[in-house]
Amino acid sequence: MVAAAPPAGPPPAQASSAGVKMTEANNALEKKIRKNPSWSREETIEEAISTLSAVCSLDFKPSEVEVGVVSAAEPKFRLLTETEVETHLQNIAERD
């Protein structure tokens, strides 16, 4: 997914979604990001998974969701492994 921002607008979102409920998920993510724009990498990933789960009304298994990440520290796009996704899902479950 490619994110773009208007020249005079805010910086691109820290999280984004694609698919059938993309608009709903992106709106929910944007609201959460506005409330707390300084999430850590882990918090951003977990909020993205949590939001997608809520919008789709599903509880994900690690094999059912793909999470791609890119950052200033790691500028090359990569998908998280199922083990990494499972760790984030466990953190979400413990938090809720």
Backbone hydrogen bonds, N-H to C=O, Kabsch-Sander energy under -0.5 kcal/mol:
donor,donor_aa,acceptor,acceptor_aa,energy
9,G,6,P,-1.6
22,M,19,G,-1.6
25,A,21,K,-2.5
26,N,22,M,-3.1
27,N,23,T,-2.4
28,A,24,E,-2.2
29,L,25,A,-2.7
30,E,26,N,-2.8
31,K,27,N,-2.0
32,K,28,A,-2.1
33,I,29,L,-2.8
34,R,30,E,-2.2
35,K,31,K,-1.5
36,N,32,K,-1.5
39,W,36,N,-0.7
44,T,40,S,-2.4
45,I,41,R,-2.2
46,E,42,E,-2.6
47,E,43,E,-2.6
48,A,44,T,-2.1
49,I,45,I,-2.4
50,S,46,E,-2.7
51,T,47,E,-2.6
52,L,48,A,-2.3
53,S,49,I,-2.5
54,A,50,S,-2.2
55,V,51,T,-2.8
56,C,52,L,-2.3
57,S,53,S,-0.8
58,L,53,S,-2.1
60,F,58,L,-0.6
64,E,61,K,-2.3
65,V,62,P,-0.6
69,V,78,R,-2.8
71,S,74,E,-2.1
77,F,75,P,-0.6
78,R,69,V,-1.8
80,L,67,V,-3.2
85,V,81,T,-2.5
86,E,82,E,-2.7
87,T,83,T,-2.0
88,H,84,E,-1.9
89,L,85,V,-2.6
90,Q,86,E,-2.3
91,N,87,T,-2.1
92,I,88,H,-2.2
93,A,89,L,-2.4
94,E,90,Q,-2.4
95,R,91,N,-2.0
96,D,92,I,-2.3
